[in-house]
Amino acid sequence: MVNCHLTTGLHHELPPSDSLTDFRTHVDASCRYSEEFTNIYYDCMDKKRRNLMRLYLDKATLVWNGNAVSGQAALGEFFESLPSSEFSIQTLDCQPVHEQATQGQTTLLVVTAGQVKFDGQKQRYFNQNFLLTAQSSPTSDQPVWKIASDCFRFQDWSS
């Protein structure tokens, strides 16, 4: 299920939003980009974890169940320490972050929820929030979307 308020893509540019029609186009493009990002991210997490770091900014921060990890090297070590995984995404929500809040940096909020099974552990529900920012590409006039912030949390039910 995708609830698109606006989204992300890895190598795409969002159209300017000068009018209601332009904004709708902006929302539609963002939804496509967030679906593409989500597919790539969780495929890397499950099957190509060594490539996961390419999706993060150099100074990105991950908060995993309340524990902060920052920087490429620390993030790489953290992801490699996790058992193999099988993620199943049930919901995806995306929306642009207003440029006034990001000093003009094109930014998207992507929220996912679903289930994950780590090797040797029971299946659990989770929620994950990404802030993605558009970065200049050295090889293309289209920006590259990078993760600036990532917050992962298991959704355990109290009984």
C-alpha positions, 0 to 999 in steps of 0.5 A: 500500500502506497500513500503518496503525499510526495516521494523520492527516487535515486536519480531523478529531479523533482519538478518545480511546484509553482501551481496546484498542477505543478504540485500534483506533478511533483507529488506523483513524481515523488511517489514513483521515486519513493517506490524506486528507493524503497525497492532498492534499499530493501533489496540491498538490505536483504541481498547486497548489504555491501552496496547499502552504504552507497545510498547514504551521505558521508555524514548520515546518521542512523538511529536503530532502536534508539542507538545512534550510528554516524558516518560511513565506516560506522554504518558499514560495520553496523550493517555487516554485524546484522544477521541476514534478513528478509524484509516485507514492506506493507506500507509506504508513505512519502512527502516532500519536506518544505524547502524553508525547513531544509534551507532550500535543499530538496528533501523527501520524507519516506516512511515504511512499515512492515515485517522483518525476519533476521536469521535466528530470530522471530519475525517482527514488525518495524517502522522506518523513516528516511530523510532523503536529499537530492545531491549533484551527480558528477555524471548526470544533470539529474540529482542522486538521492541520498539518505541523510537520516534513517530511523529504524524501530521495532514495533513490539506490542505490549501484552 
